[in-house]
Amino acid sequence: MPPVNESVWLTKERGIVVASDFGCDYFVVQTNRGYTVLRNWGGISPFSGSTIYGDLSNWGVKTLYNRSEGRLINADVRDFWLGYFQAMDQVQWSCGNGFSSKKAG
């Protein structure tokens, strides 16, 4: 895999993963505009606390930069600009009550 060009990615929207669970493909990212619900699109979901860069405020499958882990990931933006509890409700509905809803940070 070619090296990631950080100078391009660091100009994009930034978010912090606040909820992620290995038993579910969905995860939640906090941005300056609210919370974004994403579904992992192949590969491994990012860990809670990871810093993510990319287009987090538009629907659809996106390539994102997980700076904390130094890799690109693909994820489907399911919803954005939500409140914390709205985002967690969506993920729990999609994943079941087993999803960890503990707020990070």
C-alpha positions in Angstrom: 0.0 0.0 0.0 1.4 3.5 -0.9 2.1 5.9 1.9 -0.7 8.2 3.0 -0.3 11.9 1.9 -1.2 13.6 5.2 -1.0 17.1 3.7 -4.2 16.3 1.7 -6.1 14.5 4.4 -5.4 17.0 7.2 -7.3 19.7 5.3 -10.5 17.6 5.5 -13.1 17.4 8.2 -11.8 15.9 11.5 -13.6 13.6 13.9 -12.9 11.4 16.9 -14.4 7.9 17.2 -16.5 7.9 20.4 -18.2 4.5 20.0 -17.0 1.4 18.3 -17.6 -2.3 19.0 -16.0 -5.3 17.3 -19.4 -7.1 17.4 -21.0 -4.5 15.1 -20.0 -2.8 11.8 -21.3 0.6 12.9 -19.4 3.3 14.7 -19.9 6.9 15.8 -17.6 9.8 15.2 -17.8 13.2 16.9 -17.2 16.2 14.6 -17.5 20.0 15.2 -21.0 19.8 13.8 -22.3 16.9 15.9 -22.1 13.1 15.6 -21.8 11.0 12.5 -23.0 7.4 12.2 -20.9 5.2 9.9 -20.9 1.6 8.8 -17.6 -0.1 8.2 -17.3 -1.0 4.5 -14.9 -3.9 4.6 -11.9 -4.1 6.8 -11.6 -3.4 10.5 -13.6 -0.6 12.3 -11.5 2.0 14.0 -10.9 1.9 17.7 -12.7 4.4 20.1 -10.5 7.4 20.5 -9.1 7.2 16.9 -8.8 10.5 14.9 -10.5 10.3 11.5 -10.3 12.7 8.6 -12.5 12.9 5.5 -16.0 13.8 4.3 -18.0 13.1 7.4 -21.0 15.3 6.6 -22.4 13.7 3.4 -24.1 10.4 2.9 -22.5 7.6 1.0 -19.4 5.3 0.9 -16.3 7.3 1.6 -12.6 6.7 1.9 -11.4 8.2 5.3 -8.0 8.6 6.8 -7.6 7.0 10.3 -4.6 9.1 11.4 -4.3 7.2 14.8 -3.7 3.9 13.0 -2.0 5.4 9.9 -4.3 3.8 7.4 -7.2 4.5 5.0 -10.6 3.0 5.7 -13.8 2.7 3.8 -17.1 3.5 5.5 -20.7 4.3 4.6 -21.9 7.6 6.2 -25.4 6.7 7.4 -26.3 10.0 9.1 -24.6 13.1 10.4 -25.0 16.3 12.5 -26.8 14.3 15.1 -26.9 14.7 18.9 -25.0 12.0 20.9 -28.1 10.1 22.0 -29.6 10.2 18.5 -26.4 8.7 17.1 -26.3 6.0 19.8 -29.9 5.1 19.3 -29.3 4.6 15.6 -26.3 2.4 16.2 -28.1 0.4 18.9 -31.1 -0.1 16.6 -28.8 -1.4 13.9 -26.6 -3.5 16.1 -28.9 -4.6 18.9 -28.6 -3.8 22.6 -25.2 -5.5 22.9 -23.5 -2.4 21.4 -21.4 -0.6 24.0 -23.0 2.8 24.5 -20.4 4.1 27.0 -19.4 7.6 26.0 -15.6 7.9 25.4 -13.6 10.9 26.7 
